Amino acid sequence: MSEKKTQKERVIERINEVGSSFNFWAFHHYILRLGAIIHDLKEEGWEFEAAYGKELGEEPTMHKNFYYRPSNKPKIDII
């Protein structure tokens, strides 16, 4: 049986897999608090570049999509 992940864990996993997270992906994965999760990550030392798909040159269907791409992730000390 797999362990259920929190929404925050799923967002971090998505960022680590593809390099960004965005509102359409979050919505389709039942994550309705993406902005709050990004805020929490910023409080933990993450830094993000954020922009609409149109600004990033995405196809027209993705123009209203809002992307969060980490520009700095905090270092994690493993004991």
Legacy VTK file of the C-alpha trace (Angstrom):
# vtk DataFile Version 3.0
C-alpha trace
ASCII
DATASET POLYDATA
POINTS 79 float
0.000 0.000 0.000
1.462 3.379 -0.988
1.622 6.260 1.439
-0.674 9.170 0.624
1.235 12.360 -0.202
0.249 15.829 0.886
-0.560 18.460 -1.720
2.701 20.211 -0.864
4.677 16.999 -1.402
2.976 16.488 -4.764
3.838 20.043 -5.865
7.481 19.597 -4.826
7.600 16.255 -6.644
6.184 17.896 -9.803
8.752 20.709 -9.629
11.578 18.202 -9.212
10.300 16.102 -12.143
9.620 18.777 -14.779
11.094 21.994 -13.379
7.866 23.878 -12.759
4.343 23.760 -11.480
1.363 25.603 -12.900
-2.263 26.243 -12.077
-3.845 24.023 -14.776
-1.774 21.024 -13.656
-2.621 21.716 -10.009
-6.338 21.994 -10.724
-6.366 18.720 -12.664
-4.666 17.014 -9.711
-7.135 18.407 -7.158
-4.610 20.850 -5.710
-6.647 24.001 -5.223
-4.195 25.779 -2.909
-1.201 26.130 -5.249
-0.677 29.809 -4.377
-0.696 29.010 -0.651
1.733 26.117 -1.169
4.099 28.350 -3.167
3.858 30.937 -0.362
4.784 28.281 2.216
7.732 27.147 0.097
8.937 30.758 -0.131
8.778 30.949 3.670
11.040 27.871 3.732
13.648 29.561 1.529
12.530 28.670 -1.993
12.629 31.409 -4.637
10.459 31.366 -7.743
10.218 33.003 -11.126
6.563 33.278 -12.044
4.906 34.179 -15.322
1.889 33.562 -17.515
2.208 31.086 -20.354
1.797 33.893 -22.881
4.909 35.601 -21.463
6.820 32.320 -21.760
5.845 31.751 -25.389
3.483 28.860 -24.680
0.845 27.858 -27.208
-2.335 30.013 -27.176
-4.354 27.461 -25.178
-1.835 27.864 -22.335
-1.630 31.683 -22.345
-3.670 32.065 -19.136
-1.757 29.327 -17.347
0.459 30.668 -14.529
3.842 28.957 -14.087
6.057 28.799 -11.005
9.676 27.841 -11.703
12.149 27.644 -8.833
15.167 29.897 -9.178
16.601 28.711 -5.861
15.829 25.731 -3.659
16.981 25.517 -0.037
19.720 23.030 0.769
18.529 20.099 2.850
20.886 18.750 5.487
20.686 14.985 5.832
21.754 13.676 9.202
LINES 1 80
79 0 1 2 3 4 5 6 7 8 9 10 11 12 13 14 15 16 17 18 19 20 21 22 23 24 25 26 27 28 29 30 31 32 33 34 35 36 37 38 39 40 41 42 43 44 45 46 47 48 49 50 51 52 53 54 55 56 57 58 59 60 61 62 63 64 65 66 67 68 69 70 71 72 73 74 75 76 77 78
